[in-house]
């Protein structure tokens, strides 16, 4: 075989092989087809009635089937009847928060999931509107119970628009203050009555108190005293002089009577003597 024949054979093989771009397009197409076909095959919905309101529950399974879903409003749980056809099954169930949720004081809490009364393993993906559970279902399981906290919860609350209240300004009327005329109070002067201080030591007439002792009042002459700012006769001295005069008269009269008595006695004795002779 010559070189020319070898080149022609090599060129024919290369023209029959697909290009790299073609292979990439084919791969992407297969991946999209697989994803779409998987979603179409396994995504299912089943209605559940809650107090007269029907909710569609979306789920997908692997290695098992779901024959029914019912709600237990007393225990706030969903009960699924299942049949596991393989050694282990897998259940992906999407729960709308307006339909079924598990919260406490506004904070998300984990669901409690039982597989034939045994706690099941699960994982969860949470969004603002949904909670997606991926549950491992052991072989032979007949019922799955998902226990939450609330059915039929309203997520979006319509905000209440508060109508602003227009405050009417209150005009304050100025209060005119009437000036109060103060009537002057006339103070009546209180006359103080002078208190005459009576000296503790009283002195007799014609004497005055000086340096705590009674001394002769030398402001007036003898036989006079100071009375009402003027010198007058001392009544005490007049009575003394009168009594002195009276006593002098009485002494003279006594002397005269005594003299007369003695004369009479002498005459009597003379008469007696003469008669005896």
C-alpha positions in Angstrom: 0.0 0.0 0.0 1.5 3.3 -1.0 1.5 6.6 0.9 -1.3 8.0 -1.1 -3.7 5.2 -0.2 -2.8 5.6 3.5 -3.6 9.3 3.4 -7.0 8.7 1.8 -7.9 6.0 4.3 -6.9 8.3 7.3 -8.9 11.2 5.9 -12.0 9.0 5.5 -11.9 7.9 9.2 -11.6 11.5 10.4 -14.5 12.6 8.3 -16.7 9.9 9.8 -16.0 10.8 13.5 -18.2 13.6 15.2 -16.6 16.8 16.3 -16.1 17.9 19.9 -18.9 20.5 19.8 -21.3 17.9 18.5 -20.5 15.6 21.5 -21.1 18.5 24.0 -24.4 19.3 22.5 -25.5 15.6 22.6 -24.4 15.3 26.2 -26.3 18.4 27.3 -29.4 17.2 25.5 -29.3 13.8 27.2 -28.9 15.5 30.6 -31.9 17.8 30.0 -34.0 14.9 28.7 -33.1 12.8 31.8 -34.1 15.7 34.1 -37.4 16.4 32.3 -38.3 12.7 32.0 -37.5 12.2 35.7 -39.7 15.1 36.8 -42.5 13.9 34.5 -42.3 10.4 35.8 -41.9 10.8 39.5 -43.5 14.2 40.4 -47.1 13.6 41.6 -49.7 15.4 43.5 -52.5 14.2 45.8 -55.3 16.3 47.4 -55.7 16.5 51.2 -58.8 18.0 52.9 -58.4 20.3 55.9 -61.7 21.4 57.5 -63.4 21.6 54.1 -60.5 23.2 52.3 -58.6 21.0 49.7 -54.8 21.3 49.4 -52.6 19.6 46.7 -49.6 17.9 48.2 -46.7 17.5 45.8 -44.3 14.5 46.2 -41.9 12.2 44.4 -40.8 8.7 45.3 -38.0 6.2 44.6 -38.4 2.5 45.2 -41.9 2.9 46.7 -45.4 4.0 46.0 -47.9 6.3 47.9 -51.5 5.1 47.9 -53.1 7.8 50.1 -52.6 10.9 52.3 -54.9 12.1 55.0 -54.7 14.7 57.7 -55.2 14.2 61.4 -56.2 17.7 62.7 -56.3 16.5 66.3 -52.6 15.6 66.4 -51.7 18.0 63.6 -50.1 15.4 61.4 -50.1 14.0 57.8 -50.5 10.2 57.5 -49.2 8.6 54.2 -50.0 5.0 53.3 -46.9 3.6 51.4 -45.6 0.4 49.9 -41.8 0.0 49.7 -41.0 -2.2 46.6 -37.2 -2.1 47.1 -34.9 -2.6 50.0 -35.1 1.1 50.9 -37.4 3.8 49.5 -37.1 7.6 49.4 -39.9 10.1 49.6 -39.5 13.8 48.7 -42.6 15.8 49.8 -43.2 19.5 49.4 -45.3 21.2 52.1 -46.7 24.6 51.4 -46.4 26.7 54.6 -50.0 27.9 54.2 -51.1 24.3 54.3 -48.9 22.6 56.9 -45.9 23.9 59.0 -44.0 23.3 62.2 -43.1 26.5 64.1 -42.8 27.8 67.7 -43.2 31.5 68.5 -42.6 32.3 64.9 -39.4 30.3 64.5 -39.1 27.1 62.4 -38.9 23.8 64.2 -38.1 20.3 62.9 -41.0 18.1 61.9 -41.3 14.8 63.9 -41.5 11.9 61.4 -42.4 8.3 62.1 -42.1 5.2 59.9 -44.4 2.6 61.4 -44.1 4.3 64.8 -40.3 4.4 64.5 -38.4 7.7 64.1 -37.3 8.1 60.5 -34.2 9.8 59.1 -34.8 12.8 56.9 -33.3 16.0 55.6 -35.0 19.3 54.9 -34.8 22.3 52.5 -36.5 25.4 53.7 -37.8 28.5 51.8 -40.0 31.4 52.7 -43.1 29.6 51.4 -42.3 25.9 51.4 -40.6 23.1 53.4 -39.3 20.2 51.3 -38.6 17.0 53.2 -36.5 14.1 51.9 -37.4 11.0 54.0 -35.6 7.6 54.1 -38.2 4.9 54.2 -37.1 1.4 55.4 -38.3 -1.7 53.6 -41.6 -3.1 54.9 -42.9 0.4 56.0 -46.6 0.8 55.6 -47.4 4.2 57.1 -45.4 7.5 57.4 -46.6 10.1 59.8 -45.3 13.7 59.6 -46.1 15.7 62.8 -46.1 19.5 62.7 -47.7 22.3 64.7 -50.2 24.1 62.6 -52.6 23.6 59.6 -53.9 26.4 57.4 -51.6 29.1 58.5 -51.8 32.5 56.8 -48.4 33.8 55.9 -49.0 37.2 54.4 -50.9 39.6 56.6 -52.3 42.6 55.0 -50.8 45.6 56.7 -53.3 47.9 58.3 -53.0 51.4 57.0 -53.3 53.7 59.9 -55.1 56.9 58.9 -53.2 59.8 60.3 -55.3 61.8 62.7 -55.0 65.5 62.0 -54.6 67.3 65.2 -56.5 70.6 65.3 -54.3 73.2 66.9 -56.0 74.5 70.0 -55.8 78.3 70.2 -54.9 79.3 73.7 -56.9 82.4 74.8 -54.5 84.7 76.7 -55.8 85.3 80.2 -55.7 88.9 81.2 -54.4 89.2 84.7 -56.3 91.9 86.6 -53.8 93.8 88.8 -54.8 93.5 92.4 -54.6 96.8 94.2 -53.0 96.3 97.5 -54.7 98.5 100.2 -52.0 99.9 102.5 -52.6 98.8 106.0 -52.3 101.6 108.5 -50.4 100.6 111.5 -51.8 102.1 114.7 -48.9 103.2 116.8 -48.9 101.5 120.2 -48.4 103.9 123.0 -46.1 102.5 125.6 -47.2 103.3 129.1 -44.1 104.2 131.0 -43.7 102.0 134.0 -42.7 103.8 137.1 -40.0 101.8 138.8 -40.6 101.8 142.5 -37.3 101.8 144.3 -36.9 98.8 146.5 -35.6 100.9 149.4 -38.1 103.6 150.6 -36.7 106.5 152.5 -38.5 108.7 155.1 -39.4 112.3 154.7 -36.6 114.7 154.3 -34.3 111.9 153.0 -33.6 110.6 149.5 -32.1 107.3 148.2 -28.5 107.8 147.1 -26.1 105.0 146.2 -28.4 102.5 147.8 -28.7 104.4 151.2 -31.0 107.0 152.6 -29.4 110.4 153.1 -30.7 113.9 154.1 -32.3 115.7 151.3 -30.2 118.9 151.2 -32.1 120.3 148.2 -34.6 122.1 150.7 -34.1 123.9 154.0 -34.7 122.6 157.5 -38.3 121.7 158.2 -39.2 121.4 154.4 -39.3 118.6 152.0 -39.3 118.3 148.1 -42.7 117.6 146.8 -43.8 117.8 143.1 -40.6 119.7 142.3 -41.2 122.3 145.1 -40.0 122.6 148.8 -43.0 122.5 151.2 -43.2 122.4 155.1 -42.5 119.0 156.5 -45.7 117.9 158.4 -43.6 115.6 160.5 -41.5 118.4 161.9 -44.6 120.5 162.7 -46.1 117.6 164.7 -42.8 117.2 166.5 -42.7 120.9 167.4 -46.3 120.9 168.6 -45.7 117.9 170.8 -42.7 119.7 172.3 -44.7 122.7 173.1 -47.4 120.6 174.7 -44.9 118.8 176.8 -43.4 122.2 178.0 -46.8 123.4 179.1 -47.6 120.3 181.0 -44.2 120.5 182.9 -44.9 124.1 184.0 -48.3 123.2 185.2 -46.9 120.2 187.2 -44.3 122.4 188.7 -46.9 125.0 189.8 -49.2 122.4 191.3 -46.3 120.8 193.1 -45.3 124.2 194.5 -48.8 125.0 195.6 -49.2 121.6 197.3 -45.9 122.1 199.2 -47.1 125.5 200.4 -50.4 124.1 201.5 -48.5 121.3 203.4 -46.2 123.9 205.1 -49.2 126.0 206.2 -50.9 123.0 207.6 -47.8 121.9 209.5 -47.4 125.6 210.9 -51.0 125.6 212.1 -50.5 122.3 213.9 -47.3 123.5 215.6 -48.9 126.6 216.9 -51.8 124.8 218.3 -49.5 122.4 220.3 -47.8 125.3 222.0 
